[in-house]
């Protein structure tokens, strides 16, 4: 825990708390409706209670509980919002991304889950043409609702192994068919992945969570909590 970190202080986000995921002590996660709802609700963060810089910095033996929390949040979003933001059932209804040290406004690891089908890859490649971009191990399966659902266990073990050797900032994201991607050491500005996601969704005014209309954001965040909490009861 870090005293000046908002993700280490439950009182800073309690009204936006969707669920708590706990396996054993020190392997606990909060699922939070984020400030700055780019979509009309459903945008959540998976945040470890332990203060850590990025998900790839987790010890390898803690990857399983993180992935379990992530999959629970993913399944809830895919079930609740699948028809609202997805034009085709061929695509993953949830886009996952992370600012791995670079681009963070809060220096505490957190994964973004956005209930929308967007392709971040072309913009990232265009913005950082000299950066190394890598596809991580890919494991997916079809479920009966027709969507491709991503299994991220192997992906994060792979990311951990690479990060342990490189110790470099990174951007992590999933493609429209769930392929996990990483861009190593890009000169990305603060909130970079939020900014390009908001632009792709036609909501550039919602890119910066600090300046989004606070009343609208509160309404959308509250709706997110109400709609998703039953999936975790």
N, C-alpha and C positions, 0 to 999 in steps of 0.2 A: 504493500500500500504506500502511496505517495500523498502527502498531505495536501499539496496544491493541485492534484489531478481530479478533474470532474468525474472521470469514470471510476475513481477509487472512492468516491463519496456518493453513497446511494441517495442522499437527500437531493442531489443535483438532478436526478432523473427519475425519481420514484413514481411520479404521476405518468411517466411514459414507459414504465416497466411492463413488458408483455409477459415475460416468464423468467424464471431462474432455472438453470440446468445444473445439476450437481451429481457427480459420480463419487468422488472421494474428496477429502479436504485438499485444497490447493488445485483442484481440477473443476472449478466452478465457473459458470458463465451466465451473464445476463443477456437477455434478448430485449432490445429497447427500440421503441418507435423513435427514429432519429429526429432531431431538429432539422428543418429544411426539407420538408416532404416534396421532392421533385415530382413524383407521381401524385395522383389524387388519393393518397393514403397507401399503406402497405409497405412503406420503405422502412426497413429495420436494420439494426446493427446487432451483431453477435460480438460480445465484449467479455474477455476473461476478467474475472475478479482480481486475479493476480496482476500487478503492474508489470508489464513487459512491453518492449518497444514495438514488436511486430509478431505476427503469428508464426513466421518462420523461425523465430528465436525461441519458441517453445521447445522444451526437451522432447526428444522423439517419443518417450514413453507417455507423454501427455497428449499426443496427437489424436489418439482414439477418442478421448472425451470431447475434444474440440470439434472433431468431425461429427460426432453424434449430435452435439448441440446445433451445429450448422445444418445437418440434415433435417433435424426436427423443425428448425425455422424455415428451411427451404420447402419442406412438405406442406407446412401450414400456409405459406404464401402461394404455392402452386395450387393448392386446393381452393383457397378463398378468392384469389384474384385471377385465375387462369383465363377467364373469358373477358376480363376487363381490359387487359393491356396486350393480349396476344392475338395477332391476326391469323395465325395458323397453328394447329396442334402439332405440326412437325417440329416446332422449335421449343427450346427450353423457355418456360414462362418466367424464369427468374434469372437475372444477371447478377453475378457476384463479383465484387472487386475489393481491392485493399491497397492503401498507400503504405507500402512497406518501408517506413521511416521517411521516405521522401514524400512531400505533399501533405503531410499531416498537420492539422491545426491543433489537435490534441495528441500529445506524445504518449499515447497508450494504445496498444494494439486493438483494432476493431475491424471486423469484416462488414462490408455493406451488402445488403441483399435488396435488390430493386425488382419489384414485380413487373418487369417489362422486358420485351425482346428487343435488344439494341446491340449493334455491332460496334464495339469500341476499337477494334483492331486497326481499321484503316487510318483513323485519326492519330492513334498512337504511333503507327509506323511513319506517318507523314511528319509528325511533330518531332520525332527523335530518329532521324534516318541513320545515324551512326551508332545508335545503341543496339546492344545485342538483345534480340527477342527470341524467346524459346518456348516451344510447346512442351508442357510437362506430360508425364504419363497420363494416359487417357483411359478412363474406365466408366462406361455408361451402360444403361439398360433401359428397355422400354417397359413401361407399366401399362396397365389396362386402360388408362385414360388417354393413351396415345402419345403423351409427351415423352421426350427423352429426359430421363432423370439422371443426374450426375452423381457418381460415387467418388468422393474426394479423398478417401483414405490414402490410397497410393499416391495421389497427387501431392498431398501435404508432406508425406514422408520423403518424397523426392525433393520437394522444395526445401525441406529442412536440411537434407544431406548437401544440397548445392550451397545453400546459404551458410551452413557451418564452415564450408571451405572458403567461400568468397567474402562473406561479411560485407556485402554491398547493399545499398538501398535498392528497392525494386518496386515496380507496379505489378499487381496481380489482377487478372480478370478472367471471366469465362466468356466464350463466344456464344453465338445464337444457337449452336448445337451442343453447347456444354463443354467445349474444349478448353482446358485450363492453360492460360498463357502467362508468361512473365517477361517483363522488360527490365533489364539490369542497368542500374545506375543512371537513370535518365535525369536530365535537369528540369524536372517537373515543378511547376509552381504550386502553391498551396491550393488544396481542393481540386487538383487537376482532373481527376476522374469524375468527380461530381460535375465539374464545369462542362466536360464534353458530353456526359450523359444528359445533362439538362438541355444542351444545345440539340442533341439528336432527338430529344422528345419534344422540341419546340417550346421549352420552358426556360429560356436563359435567365429570366428574372428570378428563378428559384435556385440558381447555381450556388450562390453564396448563402449558407445557412444563417450567417450572422445578419443578413440584410433582407431576407425573405419577409413578406407581410406576416407579422407575428400572430395576428388574429386568425388568418387563414391557416397558418402552420399549426396553431394550437387545435383548431377544429379538425384538421386532417390527422394530426397525431393522436388525438383522442379517439377518433373513429378507428384508427389502426389498432389501438389497444383493445377497444370494444370488440372488433371483429376477430382478432387473433387469439385473445385469451382463452376462448373455449377449446381451442386445439391443444392447450397445455394443462387443462384442468384434470 
